[in-house]
Amino acid sequence: MNNTSYKDPAGFVFNLDGIVYRQINLCAKNDYEMLMNIGLYNELAERNMVVRHEEVFLEKEADENSYKFIKPAQIEYISYPYEWAFSALKDAALLTLKIQKTALKYGMSLKDASAYNIQFEGTKPVFIDTLSFERYKENTPWKAYGQFCRHFLAPLALMSYTDINLNKLLITNIDGIPLDITSKLLPLNAKFNFGILVHIFLHALSQKACESKKQSFARNAKMRLFEQKALIESLENTVKSLKFPHIFTEWGNYYENTNYCNEAFKEKKSIISHFINKVEPGSLCDLGSNRGDFARIASGKNIKTIAFDIDPVAIEDNYRYAKKHKETNLLPLLQDFNNPSPAIGFMNDERFNFCTRFKCDMVMALALIHHLAISNNLPFDNIAKFFSTLGKYLIIEFVPKTDSKVQILLSSREDIFDTYNAETFEAVFGKYFEILEKVNIKNSERMLYLMRKK
């Protein structure tokens, strides 16, 4: 069993010989058959809103609770909402609401509105939980309303009104950011947004009132179908109203203040393209991608590419560009490599850590080594070992201490980095990798390396 699904009595996800399957339990038979027979699944699949699947026969895996097994289309890289760009989280929220509206049209409803039910293929969100659909019950509220507000509306509102990095609160709140906490963190002017006022501030007060009376928030509530549709419409309008804040960050504007001349920039792209052509990887992870200029060298060659960066502005710009140009091979994600996404949940086993989820044929680390080694005091040995766990091949740029960017890092601290030099770098990385090529970038002191894991 996959530990991300053991809480669901309707079934669970499991891995067999590297392939992900889902068991549907007998208790979910009627809802699953309704989903498949009334046309809802077909419409959602044809519109690429839900992951496609095929029914398979797995006799050895069957138990007394199993009804059917399905094999969903395989998602190569699993990402989590605290790693998404603001617009990616917004797209995931709108897809969830769109699916609920479509389900109601067929007499069904989503019983879950977890952000973890969404994954991305490039910048295209897709719903992956086939067992979240159930028959709609007359005069009942949307069961997943509170969860939607915690998983989507709360982090989006906090990112828009308070601080763009507050989606990271989802790491410590696996079932979404509590609305009472959200209310305290939002500024007063957020109440002028009617949707935020209703779905967060008043929603939180209603929950608190019910808790004081020891009553369930929705136990006795009634909601007619047209009222539930109006609720979904209100949530949709509220999500659409939330905007990415206008902020300046160092890395979001990196290329406006780079020490590369145009010739060196083009030369760097040419060398990287040559390295990629030499290896012909099936997948690539760009660590510290900024807005994705170099990651697109790989994705443009039909290579599945994940573009990671610590900066939310850079990732937002990258995501919007990829979405606008319908780039299907590139997914920008937030990641701090000095503190990568941890394993979280019960026994730290519900959501997996960064190193478990992201393995690829080739790793690219451009203009990153000095930030890890000097800004974060990480020894070359630790960095090399980390990179070697992620992929077989490595493209890495060494930035010498004489480089202006390194000098900026050293201007505010004591230079204790006597071993930060190309000779030590090559010797230490040589323990983990074989150096295949080494090329100096023209009109620059920087060096690009192509390495293969030993």
Order of alpha helices (4+ residues) and beta strands (2+ residues): beta-beta-alpha-alpha-beta-beta-alpha-beta-beta-beta-beta-alpha-alpha-alpha-alpha-alpha-alpha-alpha-beta-alpha-beta-alpha-beta-alpha-beta-alpha-beta-alpha-alpha-beta-beta
